[in-house]
Amino acid sequence: MMIGGQAVVTGSSFAVLNPATGEIVGYAPEAEPSDLDAAVAAAADAFRSWSAADDSVRAAACLAIADRIEAHAEELARLITLEQGKPLAGIGSMFEVQGAVGWSRYTSTLSLAPEVLASGEGGHVEKVRKPLGVVGSITPWNWPMLIAVWHILPAIRSGCTVVSKPSPFTPLSTLRLVALMNEVLPPGVVNIVTGSDGAGNLGAAMSAHAGIRKIVFTGSTATGQHIMRSAADTLKRLTLELGGNDAGIVLNDVDPQAIAEGLFWGAFINAGQTCAALKRLYVHADVYDAVCEALTAFVANVRVGNGLDDGTMLGPISNKMQFDKVVALVESAKTKGRVLIGGTPGEGLFFPPTLIADLENGDPLVDHEQFGPVLPIIKFTDVEEAIAAANANPAGLGGSVWSADPQKARGVAARLECGTAWINQHGMIRPDAPFGGTKMSGLGVEFAQDGLHEYTDLQIVIS
């Protein structure tokens, strides 16, 4: 681990498995409660000077981090593939590393300049943003390094310091990332602790820790609720990007062949293990059969395999816990729906991309986030019916509308209850556009200026 700029060795460790082979690819440190206390103390000590550093110093640090990531891109990408399973090429591990570089560089361009609200005979009023303090970052296993960058870079850009805790399924790439960050940052600005989340759960300890001022978490709604409860006693600030069950609505004027590839990658990027992936597809009856046929034809040519192998487009499901959830939802859907392609588990944690048609709201695969390579397809005849069905879910992260008429699509998209709505695409997030959920999909936003503000307290100065 890295605490206060120093490598810290623990008395015990836990194994990290390759989901493609089941082999052990490394060991991560098993932190004790005292390690977390030490990391928080180091971050608090570093905050005093880091929060006072010139804005240009913090901007330069973001650029230096981007350079370190880029210089070690192949090493980091290989670590991600080994521990998470996604392919090296395509929309896989190298894509993730390149995203981390881009987000780091963009974050350097943000700033917290004071805003003058009034000036004149009545007095001078300024709105000032001040860094919160120590931030606890808890990251998931699906995009382990990229999401760590999403949490850490705006925190340090604003003048905060960080204690990072990656998922026990995928700690290796984040451990290496933080080690690289410590090559260019002052000691204690970014620290990392890891644990297997057994007894003495680190995430729970972080969300209750009196020395942490804010928690930023990406993961399931259920875990986000636990964090919110345990953070209440210390009134921590929270940014929670939680589960999604994104709906896509396909109108009757589309060219099914033209949208098939976009629909596929919107749903199956990272083998469907993405919060803002397309997880429910509502298709107008006029084009329903044609869309099903076009999607099935595209899926038939998708190669699933070990992420280290050339030509692999989708890797395995990342862990046994998630694999079992996907299998259960598919088996339930088979009793009612029509399997167009896939549906049968492969060896180990491999599951083929699967399309199941003729389902409806109320079916478990439609109502619950599958977070895997499976897409339910639902027929509708009236757009009002589709909008109501899309909104009849507690999640509200993203949504999309597919149409040959972008203006008509925008009208439908405006009525979706979600944080981000896409037209003729799905899941394409950007560093310059705030991203967050509505309803049970979270609190607060990430990215852009609004995301930077999440790491600050607002102060009004009147003179």
C-alpha positions in Angstrom: 0.0 0.0 0.0 1.0 3.7 -0.2 0.6 5.7 2.9 2.2 9.1 3.4 4.3 8.5 0.3 5.8 5.3 1.6 5.3 1.7 0.5 3.6 -0.2 3.4 3.8 -4.0 3.7 1.1 -5.7 5.7 1.3 -8.9 7.7 -1.2 -10.7 5.5 -2.5 -10.6 1.9 -5.3 -11.9 -0.3 -5.3 -13.5 -3.7 -6.5 -11.8 -6.9 -7.8 -14.1 -9.6 -7.9 -13.9 -13.3 -11.5 -14.4 -14.3 -10.6 -15.9 -17.6 -8.5 -18.7 -16.2 -9.2 -18.9 -12.4 -5.4 -18.6 -11.8 -3.9 -16.3 -9.1 -2.4 -13.3 -10.8 -1.2 -11.5 -7.7 -1.7 -10.8 -4.0 -2.9 -7.6 -2.5 -2.2 -6.3 1.1 -4.8 -7.1 3.8 -5.1 -3.8 5.7 -5.7 -3.6 9.4 -7.8 -0.8 11.0 -4.6 0.9 12.1 -3.5 1.1 8.4 -6.7 3.0 7.6 -6.1 5.3 10.5 -2.5 5.9 9.3 -3.7 6.7 5.8 -6.3 9.1 7.0 -3.7 10.8 9.3 -1.3 11.1 6.4 -3.9 12.6 4.1 -5.0 15.1 6.8 -1.3 16.1 7.4 -0.8 16.6 3.6 -4.0 18.6 3.3 -2.6 21.5 5.2 0.0 22.2 2.5 -1.8 20.8 -0.5 -4.9 22.9 0.0 -2.7 26.0 0.2 -0.7 25.2 -2.9 -1.0 27.5 -5.8 -3.7 26.6 -8.3 -1.0 26.2 -11.1 0.8 23.6 -8.9 -2.3 21.4 -8.6 -3.1 21.8 -12.4 0.5 20.7 -13.2 0.2 17.7 -10.9 -2.8 16.5 -12.9 -0.8 16.7 -16.1 2.2 15.0 -14.5 -0.1 12.1 -13.5 -1.5 11.9 -17.0 2.1 11.6 -18.3 3.0 8.8 -15.8 -0.1 6.8 -16.8 0.6 7.2 -20.5 4.3 6.2 -20.0 3.1 3.0 -18.3 0.0 2.4 -20.4 0.9 -1.2 -21.6 1.8 -2.3 -18.0 -1.4 -0.9 -16.6 -3.6 -2.3 -19.3 -2.2 -5.7 -18.9 -2.9 -5.6 -15.1 -6.5 -4.6 -15.8 -7.0 -7.5 -18.2 -5.4 -10.0 -15.8 -7.6 -9.0 -12.8 -10.8 -7.8 -14.5 -11.0 -9.8 -17.7 -11.7 -7.2 -20.4 -9.7 -7.5 -23.6 -6.5 -5.6 -24.1 -7.6 -4.1 -27.4 -10.9 -2.6 -28.7 -13.1 -1.1 -26.0 -11.0 -2.8 -23.3 -8.1 -2.2 -21.1 -6.0 0.0 -23.3 -9.2 2.1 -23.9 -9.6 2.3 -20.1 -6.0 3.5 -19.7 -6.4 6.1 -22.5 -9.5 7.3 -20.9 -7.7 7.8 -17.6 -5.0 9.9 -19.4 -7.7 12.0 -21.1 -9.7 12.6 -17.9 -6.5 13.5 -16.0 -5.6 16.1 -18.7 -9.1 17.6 -18.9 -9.3 17.9 -15.1 -6.2 20.0 -15.1 -8.1 22.7 -17.1 -10.7 23.1 -14.4 -10.4 25.7 -11.7 -12.1 27.2 -8.6 -11.8 30.9 -9.3 -13.9 33.1 -7.0 -17.1 34.4 -8.5 -18.1 38.0 -7.8 -21.9 38.2 -7.0 -22.0 41.9 -6.4 -19.7 44.9 -6.3 -20.4 48.5 -5.7 -21.7 50.9 -3.1 -23.6 48.2 -1.4 -20.5 46.1 -0.8 -18.4 43.4 -2.5 -19.7 39.8 -2.4 -17.7 36.8 -3.6 -18.6 33.1 -3.8 -15.5 31.1 -2.9 -15.0 27.3 -3.2 -12.8 25.8 -0.5 -11.5 22.1 -0.6 -13.3 19.8 1.9 -10.4 17.9 3.3 -9.7 14.2 3.3 -11.7 12.3 0.7 -12.4 8.6 0.8 -12.7 7.0 -2.6 -14.3 3.5 -2.9 -14.2 2.1 -6.4 -15.8 -1.0 -8.1 -14.3 -3.8 -10.1 -15.7 -3.1 -13.6 -13.6 -0.1 -14.7 -11.1 -0.2 -11.8 -8.5 2.3 -12.9 -10.6 4.7 -14.9 -13.1 5.1 -12.0 -10.2 5.6 -9.6 -9.1 8.5 -11.8 -12.6 9.9 -11.9 -12.5 10.0 -8.1 -9.0 11.0 -7.3 -8.1 13.7 -10.0 -10.9 16.2 -9.2 -10.3 15.7 -5.5 -6.6 16.7 -5.8 -7.4 19.3 -8.4 -9.6 21.0 -5.8 -7.0 20.8 -3.1 -8.3 17.8 -1.2 -6.3 14.7 -0.3 -7.4 11.1 -0.8 -7.5 7.7 0.7 -8.4 5.2 -2.0 -9.9 1.7 -1.5 -10.3 -0.4 -4.6 -12.5 -3.4 -5.0 -10.9 -6.6 -3.6 -11.6 -8.2 -7.0 -9.4 -5.7 -8.9 -6.9 -4.0 -6.6 -3.7 -4.5 -8.6 -4.1 -1.8 -11.3 -5.2 0.8 -8.7 -2.3 -0.1 -6.4 0.1 0.5 -9.3 -1.8 3.7 -10.4 -1.4 5.2 -6.9 2.3 4.2 -6.8 2.8 6.1 -10.0 0.9 9.1 -8.7 3.2 9.2 -5.7 6.1 9.6 -8.0 4.9 13.1 -8.8 2.8 14.2 -5.8 3.9 15.3 -2.3 3.7 12.5 0.3 0.2 11.9 1.7 -1.8 13.6 -1.1 -3.0 10.2 -2.4 -2.9 7.1 -0.2 -4.3 3.6 -0.8 -5.4 0.8 1.4 -6.7 -2.6 0.3 -8.6 -5.4 1.9 -10.7 -8.5 1.1 -13.8 -6.9 2.6 -14.2 -9.7 5.2 -14.2 -9.0 8.9 -13.2 -5.4 9.5 -14.7 -4.2 6.2 -12.6 -1.3 5.0 -15.4 0.4 3.1 -17.7 0.5 6.1 -14.8 1.7 8.3 -14.1 4.5 5.8 -17.7 5.7 5.6 -17.8 6.0 9.4 -14.3 7.4 9.9 -14.4 10.7 11.7 -11.2 11.9 9.8 -12.8 11.5 6.3 -14.8 14.5 5.2 -16.3 13.1 2.0 -17.0 9.7 0.5 -17.1 9.3 -3.3 -18.4 5.8 -4.2 -19.3 4.0 -7.4 -21.2 0.7 -7.1 -24.5 -0.8 -6.2 -27.5 1.0 -4.8 -27.6 -1.3 -1.8 -24.0 -0.6 -0.9 -24.6 3.1 -1.4 -27.4 3.0 1.0 -25.2 1.4 3.6 -22.6 4.1 3.1 -25.2 6.8 3.4 -26.4 5.4 6.7 -22.9 5.0 8.2 -21.8 8.5 7.0 -24.8 10.1 8.8 -23.1 10.4 12.2 -20.3 12.6 10.8 -22.4 14.3 8.2 -20.0 13.5 5.4 -20.5 14.9 2.0 -21.4 12.2 -0.5 -21.1 11.6 -4.2 -22.8 8.3 -5.0 -22.9 6.9 -8.5 -25.1 3.9 -8.1 -26.7 1.1 -10.1 -28.5 1.8 -13.3 -31.1 -0.1 -15.4 -30.9 2.1 -18.5 -33.7 1.9 -21.0 -33.3 2.4 -24.7 -36.4 3.3 -26.9 -36.3 2.4 -30.6 -38.8 4.4 -32.6 -40.5 3.0 -35.8 -38.5 5.1 -38.3 -35.1 3.6 -37.7 -32.9 1.6 -40.1 -32.3 -1.6 -38.0 -29.1 -2.5 -39.8 -27.7 1.0 -39.3 -28.3 1.0 -35.5 -27.4 -2.6 -34.7 -23.7 -2.0 -33.9 -24.5 1.1 -31.7 -27.2 -0.9 -29.8 -24.8 -3.8 -29.3 -21.9 -1.7 -27.9 -24.3 0.4 -25.8 -25.5 -2.8 -24.1 -22.4 -5.1 -24.2 -19.4 -2.8 -23.6 -17.3 -4.5 -21.0 -19.5 -7.5 -21.3 -22.4 -5.5 -20.0 -20.6 -4.7 -16.8 -21.0 -1.0 -16.9 -23.4 1.1 -14.8 -24.6 3.2 -17.7 -24.9 0.3 -20.2 -28.1 -0.2 -22.1 -29.9 -2.8 -20.0 -33.5 -2.8 -21.3 -34.4 -2.3 -25.0 -38.0 -1.2 -25.9 -38.6 -1.6 -29.7 -41.6 -0.4 -31.7 -43.7 -3.2 -33.1 -43.2 -1.9 -36.7 -39.4 -2.6 -36.6 -39.3 -5.2 -33.7 -38.6 -8.3 -35.8 -36.1 -6.4 -38.0 -34.2 -5.0 -35.0 -34.1 -8.4 -33.3 -32.7 -10.0 -36.6 -30.1 -7.2 -37.1 -28.9 -7.5 -33.5 -28.7 -11.3 -33.6 -26.7 -11.2 -36.8 -24.2 -8.7 -35.2 -23.9 -10.8 -32.0 -23.2 -13.9 -34.0 -19.8 -12.5 -35.1 -18.7 -11.4 -31.6 -15.7 -13.3 -30.3 -15.7 -14.1 -26.6 -12.5 -15.2 -24.9 -9.4 -14.5 -22.8 -8.7 -10.8 -22.9 -5.0 -11.5 -23.6 -5.8 -13.3 -26.9 -5.8 -11.4 -30.2 -9.3 -10.9 -31.6 -11.2 -11.1 -28.3 -14.1 -8.6 -28.3 -15.7 -9.6 -24.9 -14.1 -11.1 -21.9 -15.6 -13.2 -19.1 -17.8 -12.0 -16.3 -15.4 -10.6 -13.8 -16.2 -12.7 -10.7 -18.3 -15.7 -9.6 -20.7 -13.6 -7.5 -21.8 -11.6 -10.6 -21.7 -14.7 -12.8 -24.2 -16.4 -10.6 -26.6 -13.4 -10.7 -26.5 -13.3 -14.5 -27.2 -17.0 -14.8 -30.2 -16.8 -12.4 -31.7 -13.9 -14.3 -31.2 -15.6 -17.7 -32.7 -18.9 -16.4 -35.8 -17.0 -15.2 -36.1 -15.1 -18.5 -36.0 -18.4 -20.5 -39.3 -19.5 -18.9 -41.1 -16.7 -20.7 -39.0 -15.0 -23.3 -37.5 -16.2 -26.6 -33.7 -16.7 -26.6 -32.5 -15.2 -29.9 -28.8 -16.1 -29.3 -26.7 -17.2 -26.4 -28.3 -18.1 -23.1 -26.1 -21.0 -22.1 -23.1 -20.4 -19.8 -19.7 -21.4 -21.1 -16.8 -22.8 -19.2 -15.6 -21.0 -16.0 -16.9 -17.4 -15.9 -17.5 -17.1 -19.6 -21.1 -16.2 -20.7 -21.9 -15.6 -24.4 -23.6 -12.3 -25.4 -27.3 -13.1 -25.1 -30.5 -11.6 -26.5 -33.9 -12.5 -25.0 -37.0 -11.2 -26.8 -40.7 -11.0 -25.9 -40.2 -9.9 -22.3 -42.0 -7.1 -20.5 -41.9 -5.1 -17.3 -42.4 -7.3 -14.3 -40.0 -9.9 -15.6 -36.9 -10.1 -13.4 -34.4 -9.6 -16.3 -36.2 -6.4 -17.2 -36.8 -5.1 -13.7 -33.4 -5.9 -12.2 -30.0 -4.7 -13.4 -28.3 -7.7 -14.9 -24.7 -6.2 -15.1 -23.7 -8.8 -17.6 -23.8 -9.7 -21.3 -27.6 -10.1 -21.6 -30.1 -7.8 -23.1 -33.9 -8.2 -22.8 -36.0 -6.8 -25.7 -39.5 -5.6 -25.2 -42.1 -4.8 -27.9 -44.3 -1.7 -27.7 -46.9 -0.1 -30.0 -47.3 3.4 -28.6 -44.5 5.8 -27.6 -46.4 6.9 -24.5 -46.4 3.2 -23.4 -42.7 3.0 -23.9 -41.9 6.1 -22.0 -44.0 5.0 -19.1 -42.4 1.5 -19.1 -38.9 3.0 -19.2 -39.6 5.3 -16.3 -41.3 2.6 -14.2 -38.1 1.6 -12.5 -36.4 2.9 -9.4 -33.1 3.4 -11.2 -32.5 6.6 -13.2 -28.9 6.7 -14.5 -29.1 6.9 -18.3 -31.4 6.3 -21.2 -31.4 6.6 -25.0 -33.8 7.1 -27.9 -33.1 5.8 -31.4 -34.7 7.5 -34.4 -34.1 8.8 -37.9 -35.5 12.1 -36.7 -33.1 13.6 -34.0 -35.6 16.3 -33.1 -38.4 13.8 -32.4 -35.9 11.7 -30.4 -35.0 14.7 -28.3 -38.6 15.2 -27.4 -38.9 11.6 -26.1 -35.5 11.8 -24.4 -36.6 14.9 -22.4 -39.3 12.9 -20.8 -37.0 10.1 -19.6 -36.3 10.1 -15.8 -32.6 9.7 -16.0 -29.4 11.8 -15.4 -28.1 11.5 -19.0 -30.1 10.9 -22.2 -28.4 9.9 -25.5 -29.7 10.2 -29.0 -28.8 7.3 -31.3 -26.0 6.2 -29.0 -25.8 5.0 -25.4 -23.2 5.3 -22.6 -20.9 7.7 -24.3 -19.8 9.8 -21.3 -17.5 12.9 -21.6 -15.1 14.6 -19.1 -16.7 18.0 -20.0 -20.3 16.9 -19.3 -21.6 16.3 -15.7 -22.6 12.7 -15.1 -24.9 11.4 -12.3 -28.1 9.6 -11.6 -31.6 10.5 -10.5 -34.0 8.5 -8.2 -32.1 5.4 -6.8 -29.1 5.8 -9.1 -27.3 8.2 -6.8 -26.5 11.6 -5.4 -24.4 14.3 -6.9 -22.5 14.4 -10.1 -19.0 13.7 -11.5 -17.0 15.4 -14.2 -16.7 18.9 -15.5 -17.0 22.0 -13.3 -20.1 20.7 -11.5 -18.1 17.5 -10.6 -15.2 19.6 -9.2 -17.6 21.6 -7.0 -18.6 18.3 -5.3 -15.2 18.3 -3.5 -15.6 21.8 -2.0 -17.4 23.8 0.6 -19.1 27.0 -0.5 -18.1 30.2 1.4 -19.6 33.6 0.8 -17.2 36.5 1.6 -18.8 39.9 2.1 -16.8 43.1 2.4 
